[in-house]
């Protein structure tokens, strides 16, 4: 654990504006090099005076998000499956991965699986419960954790619970969903983001905030809460190490009148605390990460004895923009303040979850217009951030994709032969042109895949990159993102040249922060001479 939170706000930091540990609501901070330098001076001063930083939990290593349908096919039917994931565990281990997140694996009428029809089974297209148990066992043998998507907010409209509730007003499952009865003030309202939230007619008018095929479960009902805890416990017993919790902030009263309502936030928070207590009965170390697509001020309360992590959507945007614009940003100072808030909310137990893009967003290579060097820099930024980073499958080979969703979840490209063993074919790819498949990138030491492997190795071999705090470092060019990762006893300076031009950093400008040894670099031409670091285009270095 790092030091006490209170010591972080020393006099030098207070002078720079550390008057509040809670980030205010509203848009993400502006990526400004000038802002970076201003905040950097204060951050570096805090480092020089005291190492005490916000307490946080331990990183679980680098995680890898898998859409099973698209990943690897073990039986030749063109659809990815759990046995296929097993067959690729050695690839993931060689990449340096320490955990995998499986997108929904339960039976479902949809290709994506977020509308579940049976919470206790595996989608037969993906395999069986025995296959899942075999996967967790094989992964654990390689030091890889397995978490699965768990959809608590809603079921499928094809779930037997909902069919019973819809067909019989006296069904015991009627109260498991939210039907209009003329007494609810929100029965005429739209959903929180202006969408149609009510579906059906008459007595069978019901809530489905995402769409009519996903009726919301009524978590106000004790039996529903108990059932969801039972489901979580069941999968822990099958070998799962935890859950990615879909739509974690949408459990209660998701209407226009309740947006940012503190009472609703408290209800959501209380539910996830109850869920956590239930899982602790089976595995106190179960890992819970929530999808809370919002600002830090909204995410924070969910970290209070409930979730271990929330995906850092604000940071994802800043990382991609920094790589795309080739300009440094306020990332270190923003994170330092955010972590102070998260630490206070979680009693020092939170673990950040940085990522670039996921299954709901345009792929990072498409966001970067196919620019390979910028993709490498985005990876370098991600993998030098604190916490447990997430890589979306195919990101490491530069797969492309833009919405609609099917086109950002295309088959993983293992081989240039579309009919090669293991290649999934459930849909023809529309964004595969120009993407170099895994088998070819493995042969190329300068490939994007090899770069990911290198940066993950840095992280696995340098404990400060995984578990150290982060502070800005001042006095660098606009094209260089610089920050210090530190704990009570050690520190490392990270320099990223985001640009196409060579850059230099004069370490002599900061004699109070003596970094005299370059311990790692991504480019051979990087050099440290007479206190000046020379950074080749699109390069990263570590100094101690």
N, C-alpha and C positions, 0 to 999 in steps of 0.2 A: 504493500500500500504506500501511496505517497503521503506527504505531510498534511497537516491540518489545513482546512480551507481558509480559516481566518488569517493565517499568516501570509496568504497570497496578496492581500490588499495592503501592502506596505505603503509608507508615505510616498515613495516615488511613483507607485502605481496610482495612488489616489490623485496625485497631481495630474496624471494623464486622463483622469475621468473614470476611475473604477468606483463609481459611487453606488452602483447597483449590480448585484450578481445575476439578476433575471433579465434576459433579453426581452425587449418589448415586442408586442405583436406587430404584424405588418410585413412589408416586403423584405426579402433577403438583403443583407448589406451590399452596398455597391462595391464591385471589384475595382479598386482604385490603387494604383501604385503609390500615389502621393499619400493616401490613407495608410498604406502599408508602412511607409517610412515613418510617418508620425506615430503610429501605434507601436512600431518596432522599437523606437527609442525607449518608450515606457516599458515595453516588455523586456527588453534586454537589461534595462536598469534593475528590474525586479529580479532577474536571474543573478545579476552581479551581487545583489544585496542578500538574497535568501533563496534557497532551493525549494522552499515549501510551496507546493502546488496542490490544486484540488485533488482529493483522493478519488480513485476510480478502481474498478475491478480489473481483473487480469484478462488479457486478450485470449481468445480461444484459437488463434491462428487464422489463416486465410480460408474463407469459405467459398464454395462454388455452387451457384444456382443451376439446377438441372430441370429442364422440361423433358420428362421421361419419354414422351411420345416422339420427340425429335432427336434424342441423344444417340442411342445405339440399339440395334435390333439383333437379338440373339437367335431368333427362330425363323427368320426369312420372310415374315409376313409384311415387312415394310414399316412396322410400327415399333418404336422403341419400347423397351421393357426393363423390368428390374434385373433380370439376368444379364441384359445388355450393360446395365450400369456396373454390375459385378465384373464383367469382362473388361471394363475400362478403368477399374480402380487402380491398376498399376500405372496407367497414364496419369491419373490424378495425383498419385503418390509421387511420381517422378516430377510433376509440376510443382510439388511442395504443398499441396492442399491438405488442410487439417480438418475440414468439415464440409459436408455437402448438404444442401437444402433441396429437397425434392418438392417441386410444385405438385399440386394435388394428385394423389394416387388412388383415391377412392372411386367406386363406381359412379358414373355420371352420364347423362345423355349428351353432354357437350364434349367437344374436343379438348377443352382446357381444364375441365374438372372442377371448376369453382361452384358448381351446383351439384351437391352431393346427394346420392340416393341411398347410400349405406355407409355409415361412419365406421363400421367394424370390419369392412372387407377391402380388398384390393380390386381395382378395375381389372376385369379378366383379360383385357387387352395388354395389361402390364404384367400379369402374373398372378401369384397367389400369396397368401399370408406366409407360407413356407418360404417362398422366394424373398419376401421382405425380411424375414428372420435371417435367411442366408446372407442377404446383402449387409445387414447390420453387423453380423458376425465377421464377414470378410473385411468390411470397412474397419471395424475395431482392431482386427489383427494388424492392420496397416497404420494404426494411429489416427484414423479418420472418423469423426463423429458424423451422425446422420440425424438431421431434423426434417420434419415433414410439414407441409402446409396444412393448417387446420382452419376450417371455415366455420366459425361459431355464429356469425351474424345471421346467417340464413341457410336454408337447405334448398334442394331442388324442388320445383313444383311437382316432380315425379316421385318424390320421396313418399313411402307409405304413410308416414305421419301426416303429411299435408293432404294426401288423397283421402285419408280417413276424415280429417278435419273438414275438408271441403264437401264431402259427400254426406256427412251426418252431423247435424248441429249438436247432437248429444254425445259425439265421440269424445273420449278422454283426451284426444289430441287437439280438440278445438281450441283450447286455451293455450296450446303450445305456439300458436300463431296469433297475429293481431288482426282481428276482423272488425269492421265498422259496426257499431251498435247504436249510433246516434248520440252518444254521450261524450265522444272525444272531440275537443275543440280543434284538433289538427286534421279532422277527417276531410276538410275541404282544402288543405294546404298542399303545396308542392314540397318536394324534398329539399334538402339543405343546399344543393347546388342548382335548384330550379327545375329539376327533373320531375316527371310523373312518379309519385310515390305510391299511389293507390291504384289497384287493379281489380278487375271483376266488377260485378254489379249486385245491387240489392243486398241481401243478407250475406252474400259471399264476397263482398268487397274487402280486400285485404291489403296489407302493407308489403311492398317489395321495393325498397329504396334503390336497388340497382337495376332490376327489371322484373317483369311479371314472372319469369321463370325462376326467380330467386326470392320466394316469400320469406320475410323476416321472421326469425324465431322470437318468441316472447320471453326474454331473459328476466322479466319480472316474475315469472312463474317458477317457484322453487324446484319443481320437477324437471324443468328444462335446464336450470343451472346444474342440478345434480347429475343429469344425463351427460352434459358436456364435460363435467369433471370426470365422470366415469369413462367417457371416451378417451380423454387425455391419459388417464391412468392405464387404460387398455393398451394404448400404443407404446407407452413407456415400458410396459411389461413385454412387448414384442421386440424391444431392443432400441426403440427410438431414443435419442438423447435430448429431445426437446421439440419445439414447434415454432414455425413462423406463423404468426397470428394475423390472418387476413382481416382487413377492414376493422382494425382494433378500436378505432374511435367512433365507429358507427353503430355500436350495440344498442344504444338507447336513444329514443326520441330524435330521430334524424330528420327534422323538418326545418323549414325556413325560420319558424318562430323560436327554435331552440339552438340555432347556431351560436357557438361560444357561450352557451348558458352554463354558468359554473355548477349549477345543480346537476346538469346532465353529465358534465365532466366528472363530477364526484361519483355519480352512479357507475359510469364506465370504469373509473379507477377502482371502485369498491368491488365490481365484478371480477376484474383481473386479479385483484388481491385474493379474492375467494378462490379463484381458479388456481393461483399459485399455491395457496395453502393445501388444496386438494392434491396437486402434483407432488408437493413435498412429502406427502405420506408414502409415495413410491420412490421418488428420487429427489432429494433436496438440491442436487446439482443440475436438475433439468434446466435446459437453456430456453428462455422465452424471448423472442424478438418480435416486435410488433410493426405492422404497417400503419404508420401514423403520418400521413402525407400532409405535414403542416410545419409551422415554425417551431423553434426550440421551446418557446413559452408554452405551447400546447403539448409538446412531447413530454416535457419534464414531469408532470404529475403522474404519468403512467410508469415512471421509473421508481416510484415509491412503494417498495415491497411488492411489486407486481411483475413488470417486465424487466429483464436484464438490459435490453437494448431496444432502441427504435431506429429504424433506418434514417440516415441523415440526408434527407432530400435537399436541404439548402446547400450542404457541402457538395453534393453531387453536381449541382448546377455550377457552383464556383470552380470545381476541379475541371470540368469539361470546358468552361469558358476560358480558364487560364491557358489551357492547352491550345484551344482554338484561336484565341486572340494573341497568343505568344506574349502575354503580359502578366506580371506578378499581380497578386491580389491581396486582400486583407485576410486571407484564410487563417494564418496563425493567430492573429489578434482576435478574430471572431471566435475561433475554437477555444482560445484561452478563457474568454468570458462565458461562452456557452458551457464549458466544462465546469466552471465554478457553480453555475446554476444547476446543472445536472447532478453534481456532487452533493449539493445541499438537498436536492429533492430525494436522492437515493441513499442518503447516509454513506456516500462514498463507494457505492457498489456498482454503479452503472458502467457499461462498456459501450463505447461508441461503435456504430456500424456504418462506416463509409462505403460508398460504391460509386460507380460511374453511371450506369443505366441498368434497367431491369426489364422484365417481361411486359411492362406496361408503357415503355418509352421507346422512342426511336433509338436504335443501336448507336453506340458511341462512335463507331467508324463512320456511320452515315452523318452523324452530327459534325464530325471533323472533315467531311467532304472527301473521305478516302485518303487522307494525308497520313502516310505510314509513320513518319517521324513524330508527328503530333500525337498519334495514337500511343507511341512508345512513351512520350512524356506524360500523357494522361495516366498510363499505367504506373510510371515512376512516382507521380504525385500520390495516386491512390495508395500505393504500397509503402509509402513512408508516412502515412497518417496514423494517428493513434487508434487503438481499438481492434475490432475484428472486421477486416475488409471483406467485401463480397465481389466476386467476379461472376458475371452472367455467362453461361456456357457459350462458347464461340467467340467471346470477346478477345480471348488470348490469340486467336488467329485472324482477327479483323473481320469477322462476319458483319455484314451490313443488313439493314432492315429499317423500313419506315412503316408507320401505321397504314392500314389496319393491323390489328393485333396478330393475325395469322402470319403476317410478313415480318414480324419481329420475333417469331418463334419457329423459324424455319429449321429444316434438318441440319444437324451438325455435319460439317464437311470433313470427313475423315480421309477421303481419297478423291482423286480426280476422276475415278471411275464411279459413276452414279449407281452402278450395279454391284459394287464391291461388297463383300461380306460385311455385315454390320451396319451398312449405310441405310438410314431410314428413308422411306419414300411415301409417307402418308400424304404429303402434298408436294407438288413440284416447286422448287425454290425459284423466287423471282429476283433475288439479290445476290446470287452466287457468282456472277461474272466478275472476274478479277480477284476473287478471294482464293488465296493459296491454301490448300487443304493441309491437315495435320501432318500426313506422311511426308509431304515435301518440306514443310517448315522445320520438321525435326532434323532434316539433313542440312539446314542452312543456319550456321551460327549467328548470322545477323538478322534472323527473322524476328517477327513480332512475338511469336511463341517462345523463342529462346530468350527474348528480352523479359517476358513475363516470368519465365523460369529463373532468370538471374535476379530479378527484383524480389521475388518471393524468397529466394535463397538468402538475399541480404537480410530480409526481415526475420527469417527463421534463425539466422546466425547472429544477428545483432539485437539483443534483448531490448535495447532502448527504442528501437523502431516499433516494437510491438507494444510495450508497456510504459514507455516514458511519457512524461508530459510534453507539451509543446509551447514554445515561446517564439516570438518574432526575432529576427536578427536585422539590425539596421545597416545602412551604408552600402547598399548594393544597387546595381543598375535596374532599371524598370523591367528588363526582360528576365531578371533572375528572381526566383522565389526562394527565399532563405529563411530557415528557422532552426531552432535548437530543440532537440529532444533530450530530455534529462530526467534523472531521478535524484535521490538524496546523495548519491556517491559518484555519479559519472554524467557525462554529457557528450553529445555528438552534434556537429554542425552539418546540416543538410543544405546543399546548394543545387538548384535546378535551373539550368539555362534553357528557357522555353523557346528560344528564338533560333533563326537560321544563321545568325551571326555569332562569332566568337565573342565571349564576354570575359571580363576580369573582375576579381573581387580582391580588394586590398585588406587583408586581415589586420594589418598594422593600424588601421583606423580604429580598431577596438582592442587596445592593449589590455583592457580589463578582462577580456575573454580570449585567453591564449589557446588557439587551435593551431597546432604545429605539424600535424601528421595527416596526410591524405591516406585513408585506409581502404577506400573503395571508389571506383569510378566506372561509369558505363562506356567511356571512350578512352582509348589508349593515349590520345593526345592531351588529355587532361594533365595539368601539372601544378605543382606548388613550388615556387622559387622565391626566396627572399621575402616571404610573407605575402606573396601575391598568387592567387589561384587563377589559372587560365582554364576557362571552360569552353570546350569545343561546342559547335552548334548542337542543340538538342542533346544535352548531356546532363548527368547528375553525378555528384561526388559526396562522399562522407568524409568529415575531418574530425580528428580528436586532438 
